[in-house]
Amino acid sequence: MSAFQITVMYSPAPRVVHERVLSLDTGVTVLQALQRSGLLVECPEIDLSQSEVFTVCIWGKKTTPNHVLRDLDRIEICRPLTVDPKVARRERFQKQGTSRAGLFSKRRDGAKPGY
């Protein structure tokens, strides 16, 4: 059996990232890699049986726990969103005001708003 490397990532909170680099043998599944990483023990809030709460991805694409890994795969344990991204962007825009955001920040003299 040949060995290869994978990375396991989990972020329990904003700006907090747990990263593990593992050397594994071929034929290892996502679930086996997560168990060997120690993250399931270190972070007991991760419950992979609740697929609506936690999602497992490889390079951002959703996968199943019995997916066989390849060299240089990155497993990501995704937690649920606390705020809808569209709502967060809208709130940031309102907080900044129209004078400093996006298209409205660089306006030519005499131009209509937004151009």
C-alpha positions as CSV (number, residue, x, y, z in Angstrom):
1,M,0.0,0.0,0.0
2,S,1.3,3.4,-0.9
3,A,0.9,6.4,1.4
4,F,-0.6,9.8,0.5
5,Q,-1.4,13.0,2.3
6,I,-4.7,14.7,3.0
7,T,-5.8,17.7,5.0
8,V,-8.7,17.8,7.4
9,M,-10.2,21.3,8.1
10,Y,-12.9,22.4,10.6
11,S,-13.8,25.9,11.8
12,P,-16.0,25.9,14.9
13,A,-16.2,29.7,15.0
14,P,-15.2,32.6,12.9
15,R,-11.4,33.0,12.7
16,V,-10.8,29.7,14.5
17,V,-9.5,26.9,12.3
18,H,-8.5,23.3,13.2
19,E,-6.3,21.9,10.5
20,R,-4.7,18.4,10.5
21,V,-2.4,17.0,7.8
22,L,-2.5,13.2,7.7
23,S,-0.5,10.5,5.9
24,L,-2.8,7.6,5.0
25,D,-2.7,4.4,3.0
26,T,-4.8,4.0,-0.1
27,G,-8.4,2.9,0.2
28,V,-9.1,5.1,3.3
29,T,-12.6,6.6,3.4
30,V,-13.6,10.1,4.6
31,L,-15.1,8.7,7.8
32,Q,-11.9,6.8,8.6
33,A,-9.8,9.9,8.0
34,L,-12.0,12.0,10.3
35,Q,-11.7,9.4,13.0
36,R,-7.8,9.2,12.6
37,S,-7.5,13.0,12.6
38,G,-8.8,13.2,16.2
39,L,-11.2,16.1,15.4
40,L,-14.3,14.1,16.2
41,V,-13.0,13.6,19.8
42,E,-11.5,17.1,20.2
43,C,-14.7,18.8,18.9
44,P,-17.6,16.7,20.3
45,E,-20.2,19.1,18.7
46,I,-19.5,17.5,15.3
47,D,-22.2,14.9,14.7
48,L,-22.0,13.6,11.2
49,S,-25.2,11.6,11.6
50,Q,-27.0,15.0,11.4
51,S,-26.4,15.8,7.8
52,E,-28.7,18.8,7.9
53,V,-26.4,20.4,10.6
54,F,-22.9,19.4,9.5
55,T,-21.8,18.8,5.9
56,V,-18.6,17.0,4.8
57,C,-17.0,18.3,1.6
58,I,-13.8,17.6,-0.4
59,W,-12.5,20.9,-1.8
60,G,-15.9,22.5,-1.3
61,K,-17.9,19.8,-3.0
62,K,-20.3,17.8,-0.8
63,T,-19.4,14.2,-0.3
64,T,-20.4,11.1,1.6
65,P,-18.6,9.6,4.6
66,N,-17.8,6.4,2.6
67,H,-16.1,8.2,-0.3
68,V,-12.5,6.9,-0.9
69,L,-9.9,9.5,-0.6
70,R,-7.1,10.4,-3.1
71,D,-3.7,12.1,-2.7
72,L,-3.9,15.8,-1.6
73,D,-7.6,15.8,-0.9
74,R,-8.8,18.4,1.6
75,I,-11.7,17.3,3.8
76,E,-13.8,20.2,5.1
77,I,-16.4,19.9,7.9
78,C,-18.9,22.7,7.2
79,R,-21.0,24.0,10.0
80,P,-24.4,25.6,9.3
81,L,-24.7,29.2,8.4
82,T,-25.8,31.5,11.2
83,V,-26.8,34.4,8.9
84,D,-28.0,34.3,5.3
85,P,-25.2,35.7,3.1
86,K,-27.6,38.0,1.2
87,V,-28.9,39.4,4.4
88,A,-25.4,40.0,5.8
89,R,-24.3,41.8,2.7
90,R,-27.5,44.0,2.7
91,E,-26.8,44.9,6.4
92,R,-23.1,45.7,5.7
93,F,-24.2,47.9,2.8
94,Q,-26.7,49.8,4.9
95,K,-24.1,50.2,7.7
96,Q,-21.4,51.6,5.3
97,G,-23.8,53.9,3.5
98,T,-24.0,54.5,-0.2
99,S,-21.1,57.0,-0.3
100,R,-18.3,54.3,0.4
101,A,-19.7,51.2,-1.2
102,G,-19.4,49.6,-4.6
103,L,-20.5,51.5,-7.7
104,F,-21.5,54.5,-5.7
105,S,-18.0,55.2,-4.2
106,K,-16.4,56.5,-7.5
107,R,-18.7,58.8,-9.1
108,R,-17.8,61.2,-12.0
109,D,-18.7,64.8,-11.8
110,G,-22.2,65.4,-13.2
111,A,-23.0,61.7,-13.5
112,K,-26.2,60.1,-12.4
113,P,-26.1,58.0,-9.2
114,G,-24.7,54.6,-9.8
115,Y,-22.7,55.5,-12.9
